[in-house]
Structure formats: structure tokens, C-alpha cells
Amino acid sequence: MSRLVQNENVENAIHLRQDGAMGIKPVGLSISQKKNTPVKKNTTKQPKPVAPESVDDVLKDILSHQPERIREIQTLSLQMAELEEENRALRARLEASSKVDETVQHLLREQPSRIREIHSLSQQMAQKDRENEELRARMAAMKLERSMVEVDAITRDRLRHEPPRIRNLLRSKLASNYGIQL
């Protein structure tokens, strides 16, 4: 009999806790009865936590039924990542260009003579670059001319050892294909 009373007290205590959590005033046991009654551990079965492998299996099962949707989501996520990267790059460029604009505006306001000087120096540098390009072109032409002279000398030397018919044939080929007159 005492065991039945204990079980009822435990059940009442459980109901009281649940009712108290819901904002309902407990009815039945007084505070002194609660303190004196030994409380038995809650033996109700709680659901077992789901193992991570089974969650993965469930997700795989769900996803296996929707391959088009998965591909679409993957494509969209890749596109979003690309757009975010482009957005970051554009923001960085915008910040850099605004800093350059501020610097240019500052220079325009503060140092117009310095700007004129820089402009004239840049024109001088451009002129020097053009002169350097002309010199490089002349040097390349001279090197080509030297190599052609060397080729002519080697070719003439080889042609001397060939029979006249082959010599004439080679001369005509060199003249028509390469513009070399021997």
C-alpha cells in the first residue's frame, strides 16, 4: 500500500511540475507534503537522441529523391559565392578609386605647379620611350642584316660545291621565297 501511495505522490508531483510550468497553480499536495515525500527518479522513457550517421542517412535519402533541386542549389550557391567575391572586389576597387580621387583632388587644389611639372616630365619620358623604340628597331634591323649577310656567305659557299643546275634552282627559290639575291 505504501508503494502505491508513493507512486501516486510521484505522479502528482510530476503533474504539479508540469502544471506549474504551464502557469497553473498546483492542487493536491501541500508544500510540507512535497518536502516529506521522497521523490522517485523520472523513469519515463525519453526518446533516444538521433545518431549523426542516421541524420546523414536521412538527408542522403531525402536528397537522392531530388537530384535536380540539389544541382540547382549547388549551382546557386556557387553563383552566390562568385557574386560575393565580385562584390568584395568591386568594393575594394571602389574604395581604392575613391582614395585616388581624393588624392588627385588634393593635388589639384594644393599643388598645381607640381602637377604641371609632373605632366611635362611624363611627356619627356614618353618622348624618350619613343626614341628608345626607334633605337631598338634600328638595332633589330642591323642584327637581321648581319644575319642575312652571314646566311648569304654560307649559302654562296654551299652553292659553289653544287652542280650548276641545282645552284640555279636554289638561287631562284631563295629569291622567290626569301628575297635573297645571290
HULIN-V82779 format. One record per residue. N is the residue number from 1. SS is DSSP state (H for helix, E for strand, C for the rest). OMEGA is omega in whole degrees, 0 to 359 (none if undefined). D_FIRST is the distance of its C-alpha to the first C-alpha in Angstrom with 1 decimal. Layout:
n:N ss:SS omega:OMEGA d_first:D_FIRST
n:N ss:SS omega:OMEGA d_first:D_FIRST
This chain:
n:1 ss:C omega:182 d_first:0.0
n:2 ss:H omega:179 d_first:3.8
n:3 ss:H omega:176 d_first:5.3
n:4 ss:H omega:179 d_first:5.2
n:5 ss:H omega:179 d_first:6.4
n:6 ss:H omega:180 d_first:8.7
n:7 ss:H omega:178 d_first:10.0
n:8 ss:H omega:178 d_first:10.7
n:9 ss:H omega:179 d_first:12.4
n:10 ss:H omega:179 d_first:14.3
n:11 ss:H omega:177 d_first:15.4
n:12 ss:H omega:180 d_first:16.5
n:13 ss:H omega:179 d_first:18.3
n:14 ss:H omega:179 d_first:20.0
n:15 ss:H omega:179 d_first:21.1
n:16 ss:H omega:179 d_first:22.3
n:17 ss:H omega:181 d_first:24.3
n:18 ss:H omega:180 d_first:25.8
n:19 ss:H omega:179 d_first:26.6
n:20 ss:H omega:179 d_first:28.0
n:21 ss:H omega:180 d_first:30.2
n:22 ss:C omega:179 d_first:31.5
n:23 ss:C omega:179 d_first:32.4
n:24 ss:C omega:180 d_first:29.8
n:25 ss:C omega:179 d_first:28.3
n:26 ss:C omega:178 d_first:24.6
n:27 ss:C omega:175 d_first:22.7
n:28 ss:C omega:184 d_first:19.2
n:29 ss:C omega:174 d_first:18.4
n:30 ss:C omega:181 d_first:21.0
n:31 ss:H omega:180 d_first:22.7
n:32 ss:H omega:178 d_first:21.1
n:33 ss:H omega:179 d_first:17.6
n:34 ss:H omega:183 d_first:18.8
n:35 ss:H omega:184 d_first:20.3
n:36 ss:H omega:183 d_first:17.5
n:37 ss:C omega:177 d_first:14.8
n:38 ss:C omega:183 d_first:15.4
n:39 ss:C omega:179 d_first:16.7
n:40 ss:C omega:180 d_first:16.2
n:41 ss:C omega:179 d_first:19.5
n:42 ss:C omega:184 d_first:20.5
n:43 ss:C omega:179 d_first:20.2
n:44 ss:C omega:182 d_first:22.0
n:45 ss:C omega:176 d_first:25.2
n:46 ss:C omega:181 d_first:28.2
n:47 ss:C omega:180 d_first:31.6
n:48 ss:C omega:177 d_first:33.6
n:49 ss:C omega:183 d_first:36.8
n:50 ss:C omega:180 d_first:39.8
n:51 ss:C omega:181 d_first:42.1
n:52 ss:H omega:180 d_first:45.7
n:53 ss:H omega:181 d_first:47.2
n:54 ss:H omega:176 d_first:45.3
n:55 ss:H omega:178 d_first:46.4
n:56 ss:H omega:179 d_first:49.9
n:57 ss:H omega:180 d_first:49.7
n:58 ss:H omega:179 d_first:48.5
n:59 ss:H omega:179 d_first:51.4
n:60 ss:H omega:179 d_first:53.9
n:61 ss:H omega:180 d_first:52.7
n:62 ss:H omega:183 d_first:53.1
n:63 ss:H omega:181 d_first:56.4
n:64 ss:H omega:180 d_first:57.8
n:65 ss:C omega:183 d_first:57.7
n:66 ss:C omega:183 d_first:59.8
n:67 ss:H omega:180 d_first:62.7
n:68 ss:H omega:181 d_first:65.2
n:69 ss:H omega:179 d_first:62.9
n:70 ss:H omega:179 d_first:62.3
n:71 ss:H omega:179 d_first:66.0
n:72 ss:H omega:179 d_first:66.5
n:73 ss:H omega:179 d_first:63.9
n:74 ss:H omega:179 d_first:65.5
n:75 ss:H omega:180 d_first:68.9
n:76 ss:H omega:180 d_first:67.9
n:77 ss:H omega:176 d_first:66.2
n:78 ss:H omega:178 d_first:69.4
n:79 ss:H omega:178 d_first:71.5
n:80 ss:H omega:179 d_first:69.4
n:81 ss:H omega:178 d_first:69.7
n:82 ss:H omega:180 d_first:73.5
n:83 ss:H omega:177 d_first:73.7
n:84 ss:H omega:178 d_first:71.8
n:85 ss:H omega:177 d_first:74.2
n:86 ss:H omega:180 d_first:77.2
n:87 ss:H omega:178 d_first:75.8
n:88 ss:H omega:181 d_first:75.5
n:89 ss:H omega:179 d_first:79.1
n:90 ss:H omega:177 d_first:80.5
n:91 ss:H omega:179 d_first:78.9
n:92 ss:H omega:178 d_first:80.3
n:93 ss:H omega:179 d_first:83.7
n:94 ss:H omega:178 d_first:83.5
n:95 ss:H omega:180 d_first:82.8
n:96 ss:H omega:181 d_first:85.6
n:97 ss:H omega:178 d_first:88.0
n:98 ss:H omega:177 d_first:87.2
n:99 ss:H omega:178 d_first:87.8
n:100 ss:H omega:178 d_first:91.1
n:101 ss:H omega:178 d_first:92.1
n:102 ss:H omega:180 d_first:91.4
n:103 ss:H omega:180 d_first:93.5
n:104 ss:H omega:179 d_first:96.3
n:105 ss:H omega:179 d_first:96.3
n:106 ss:H omega:179 d_first:96.4
n:107 ss:H omega:180 d_first:99.3
n:108 ss:H omega:180 d_first:101.1
n:109 ss:H omega:191 d_first:100.8
n:110 ss:H omega:191 d_first:101.4
n:111 ss:C omega:180 d_first:103.9
n:112 ss:H omega:179 d_first:106.2
n:113 ss:H omega:179 d_first:108.9
n:114 ss:H omega:179 d_first:106.5
n:115 ss:H omega:178 d_first:105.5
n:116 ss:H omega:179 d_first:109.2
n:117 ss:H omega:179 d_first:109.7
n:118 ss:H omega:179 d_first:106.7
n:119 ss:H omega:180 d_first:108.0
n:120 ss:H omega:177 d_first:111.5
n:121 ss:H omega:179 d_first:110.0
n:122 ss:H omega:176 d_first:108.0
n:123 ss:H omega:178 d_first:111.1
n:124 ss:H omega:179 d_first:113.0
n:125 ss:H omega:178 d_first:110.3
n:126 ss:H omega:178 d_first:110.4
n:127 ss:H omega:179 d_first:114.2
n:128 ss:H omega:178 d_first:113.8
n:129 ss:H omega:178 d_first:111.2
n:130 ss:H omega:179 d_first:113.7
n:131 ss:H omega:178 d_first:116.4
n:132 ss:H omega:178 d_first:114.2
n:133 ss:H omega:178 d_first:113.4
n:134 ss:H omega:179 d_first:117.1
n:135 ss:H omega:178 d_first:117.8
n:136 ss:H omega:179 d_first:115.0
n:137 ss:H omega:178 d_first:116.5
n:138 ss:H omega:180 d_first:120.0
n:139 ss:H omega:179 d_first:118.7
n:140 ss:H omega:179 d_first:116.9
n:141 ss:H omega:179 d_first:120.1
n:142 ss:H omega:178 d_first:122.1
n:143 ss:H omega:179 d_first:119.7
n:144 ss:H omega:180 d_first:119.9
n:145 ss:H omega:178 d_first:123.7
n:146 ss:H omega:181 d_first:123.8
n:147 ss:H omega:178 d_first:121.6
n:148 ss:H omega:178 d_first:123.7
n:149 ss:H omega:178 d_first:126.8
n:150 ss:H omega:178 d_first:125.2
n:151 ss:H omega:179 d_first:124.2
n:152 ss:H omega:182 d_first:127.8
n:153 ss:H omega:180 d_first:129.2
n:154 ss:H omega:181 d_first:126.9
n:155 ss:H omega:179 d_first:127.5
n:156 ss:H omega:180 d_first:131.3
n:157 ss:H omega:180 d_first:131.2
n:158 ss:H omega:182 d_first:129.3
n:159 ss:H omega:180 d_first:131.6
n:160 ss:H omega:183 d_first:134.7
n:161 ss:C omega:180 d_first:133.5
n:162 ss:C omega:175 d_first:132.7
n:163 ss:C omega:184 d_first:135.3
n:164 ss:H omega:181 d_first:136.9
n:165 ss:H omega:179 d_first:135.2
n:166 ss:H omega:178 d_first:131.7
n:167 ss:H omega:180 d_first:132.7
n:168 ss:H omega:179 d_first:133.7
n:169 ss:H omega:179 d_first:130.5
n:170 ss:H omega:178 d_first:128.3
n:171 ss:H omega:181 d_first:130.4
n:172 ss:H omega:177 d_first:129.9
n:173 ss:H omega:180 d_first:126.1
n:174 ss:H omega:181 d_first:125.7
n:175 ss:H omega:183 d_first:127.8
n:176 ss:H omega:184 d_first:125.9
n:177 ss:H omega:188 d_first:122.4
n:178 ss:H omega:180 d_first:122.5
n:179 ss:C omega:181 d_first:125.6
n:180 ss:C omega:178 d_first:127.2
n:181 ss:C omega:178 d_first:131.0
n:182 ss:C omega:none d_first:132.5
